[in-house]
Amino acid sequence: MGSIVLMSDRRVAAIPLRECGEELVDVRAHAIQVDPRKDDAAGAFAHVRQGVLTRLLRAQSLLPTGVRLLFVEGYRPPALQRRYFEEYSAELAQAHPDWQAARIREAASRYVSPPEIAPHSAGAAVDVTLVDHRGRELDMGTRMNASPEESGGACYTDAPGISDRARTNRATLIAALSAAGLVNYATEWWHWSFGDRYWALRTGRTTAPYGPVELP
């Protein structure tokens, strides 16, 4: 995993929270194309903190003509995040019975954040991709949410071996979102965040303004 800082890294959990109380907002009320694949009864998936939405809109304005963001998932309730993490950890434990708990936790965090620090549960993270003027998803090298096992590691943002077209599309996504102030989780080309502990560590902040919240 090289120099990638994983969500399980102790430095991430060590960042203090200074919850700012900023509300969760529904991106469906704004000029962002939202994909329904993660829809839920409460519409939780379509919510993010206001600061994240502001930066998504900024990123969209920076994209080339004819290319737009496709928002797939934002907020994830803490209970759901815990379930995802536990299920994936169990899959890894079954596949690797010789692995100790610490190794399973580290490996699981490549794909699902430990629930106590998960950016999605803070309303701080978004899973996004790009679409063309007809709403068709661009080639990004893997499907969104492809695990490291399924994709052979091609889900990593800087993975070798993907096509030139996919690499160009990833570069377009990276340029716009980075310029707008979000940071990428390098094991998932689609995962970007602002205001959470991982963002704080990556940007040299001493505190994080967004911690786990429940949707009202």
C-alpha positions in Angstrom: 0.0 0.0 0.0 3.1 2.2 -0.2 2.9 5.7 1.2 -0.9 5.8 1.2 -2.3 7.0 4.6 -5.2 4.7 5.4 -8.3 5.6 7.4 -7.2 3.1 10.0 -4.0 5.1 10.6 -3.7 6.3 14.2 -2.9 9.8 13.1 -6.4 10.1 11.6 -8.1 9.1 14.8 -5.8 11.4 16.8 -7.1 14.6 15.0 -9.4 16.4 17.6 -12.9 17.2 16.6 -14.3 20.7 17.0 -17.8 20.1 15.7 -19.0 23.3 14.1 -22.7 22.3 14.0 -23.1 23.0 10.3 -26.3 21.4 8.9 -26.7 18.6 6.5 -28.3 19.8 3.2 -30.0 17.9 0.4 -28.0 18.2 -2.8 -31.1 17.3 -4.8 -32.3 20.8 -4.3 -29.2 22.2 -6.1 -27.7 22.0 -9.5 -26.0 18.6 -9.0 -27.0 15.5 -10.9 -27.8 12.8 -8.4 -27.8 9.1 -9.2 -30.4 7.0 -7.4 -28.4 3.8 -6.9 -27.9 4.5 -3.2 -31.3 5.9 -2.5 -32.9 5.1 0.9 -36.2 5.8 2.5 -35.0 8.9 4.3 -33.0 10.2 1.4 -29.9 10.3 3.7 -27.6 9.4 0.8 -28.2 12.7 -0.9 -27.1 14.9 2.1 -23.8 16.5 2.8 -22.6 19.4 5.0 -23.2 22.8 3.4 -19.4 23.3 3.1 -19.1 20.2 1.0 -22.0 21.2 -1.2 -20.4 24.6 -1.8 -17.2 22.9 -2.9 -18.9 20.4 -5.1 -20.7 23.3 -7.0 -17.3 25.0 -7.3 -15.7 21.8 -8.7 -18.5 21.4 -11.2 -17.9 24.9 -12.5 -14.3 24.0 -13.2 -15.1 21.0 -15.3 -14.7 21.1 -19.1 -17.7 22.0 -21.2 -20.0 18.9 -21.7 -18.7 17.2 -18.5 -20.6 17.2 -15.2 -20.3 15.6 -11.8 -22.6 12.7 -10.9 -23.3 12.5 -7.2 -23.8 8.9 -6.0 -23.5 9.0 -2.2 -22.9 11.5 0.6 -24.1 11.0 4.1 -24.2 7.5 5.6 -25.8 6.9 9.0 -23.3 5.7 11.6 -25.2 2.4 12.1 -25.0 1.7 8.4 -21.3 2.5 8.2 -20.6 0.1 11.1 -22.5 -2.6 9.3 -20.6 -2.1 6.1 -17.3 -2.2 8.0 -18.1 -5.3 10.0 -19.4 -7.2 6.9 -16.3 -6.4 4.9 -14.0 -7.2 7.8 -15.8 -10.6 8.1 -15.2 -11.3 4.4 -11.5 -10.6 4.8 -11.2 -12.7 7.9 -12.9 -15.6 6.1 -10.6 -15.2 3.1 -7.5 -14.8 5.2 -7.9 -16.9 8.4 -4.2 -16.4 9.3 -4.6 -12.6 9.5 -4.6 -11.0 13.0 -7.3 -8.4 13.9 -5.0 -5.4 13.3 -4.2 -6.6 9.8 -7.9 -7.2 9.0 -8.8 -3.7 10.3 -6.1 -2.1 8.2 -7.1 -4.0 5.0 -10.7 -3.3 5.6 -10.0 0.4 5.8 -8.8 0.5 2.2 -12.4 0.1 1.2 -14.7 0.9 4.2 -13.7 3.5 6.8 -13.7 2.4 10.5 -17.1 3.7 11.8 -15.7 6.0 14.5 -13.8 8.2 12.0 -15.8 7.6 8.8 -16.1 10.8 6.7 -19.4 9.7 5.2 -21.0 9.6 8.7 -19.9 13.1 9.3 -21.6 14.3 6.1 -18.1 15.2 4.9 -17.6 12.7 2.1 -19.0 12.2 -1.3 -18.7 9.4 -3.9 -18.7 11.0 -7.3 -17.9 10.3 -10.9 -18.2 12.1 -14.2 -20.9 12.1 -16.9 -21.1 13.5 -20.4 -23.7 15.9 -21.7 -26.1 13.0 -22.2 -25.7 11.8 -18.6 -23.6 8.8 -19.6 -20.8 7.9 -17.1 -17.3 8.3 -18.4 -14.8 5.5 -18.3 -12.9 5.7 -15.0 -11.1 2.4 -15.2 -13.4 0.5 -12.8 -17.0 0.7 -11.7 -17.6 3.0 -8.7 -17.3 1.1 -5.4 -15.3 -1.7 -6.9 -13.3 -3.3 -4.1 -9.5 -3.8 -4.3 -10.2 -7.5 -4.6 -12.7 -7.2 -7.5 -10.7 -4.6 -9.4 -7.2 -6.0 -8.8 -6.2 -2.7 -7.2 -7.4 -0.6 -10.2 -9.7 1.2 -7.8 -6.7 3.0 -6.4 -6.6 6.5 -7.7 -3.1 6.3 -9.2 -3.3 2.6 -10.2 -1.2 1.5 -13.1 -2.6 -0.5 -15.9 -5.8 1.5 -16.6 -6.5 2.8 -20.1 -5.3 6.2 -21.2 -8.9 7.4 -21.5 -9.7 6.3 -17.9 -6.5 8.0 -16.7 -7.4 11.2 -18.5 -10.9 11.2 -17.0 -9.6 10.6 -13.5 -7.2 13.5 -14.0 -10.1 15.7 -14.9 -12.0 14.7 -11.8 -9.0 15.1 -9.6 -8.2 18.6 -11.0 -11.7 20.0 -10.4 -12.3 18.5 -6.9 -8.8 19.3 -5.6 -9.0 22.9 -6.8 -12.3 23.2 -5.0 -10.7 22.1 -1.7 -11.6 18.5 -1.3 -9.2 15.6 -0.8 -9.2 12.2 -2.3 -8.9 8.8 -0.5 -6.2 7.3 -2.6 -7.6 3.7 -2.5 -10.9 4.9 -4.0 -10.8 7.3 -7.0 -14.4 8.2 -6.4 -14.2 9.2 -2.7 -13.6 12.8 -1.8 -14.0 14.7 1.5 -13.8 18.1 3.2 -13.9 18.9 6.9 -13.4 15.4 8.4 -10.4 14.1 10.3 -8.8 12.5 7.2 -9.1 15.8 5.3 -7.6 17.6 8.4 -4.6 15.3 8.4 -4.0 15.5 4.7 -4.2 19.3 4.7 -2.2 20.0 7.9 -5.1 21.2 10.0 -5.0 20.7 13.7 -8.7 20.0 14.2 -11.6 18.8 12.1 -14.9 20.7 12.0 -17.2 17.8 11.0 -17.8 14.8 13.2 -20.3 11.9 13.1 -23.9 13.2 13.0 -27.4 11.8 12.8 -29.8 13.0 10.1 -32.7 14.9 11.8 
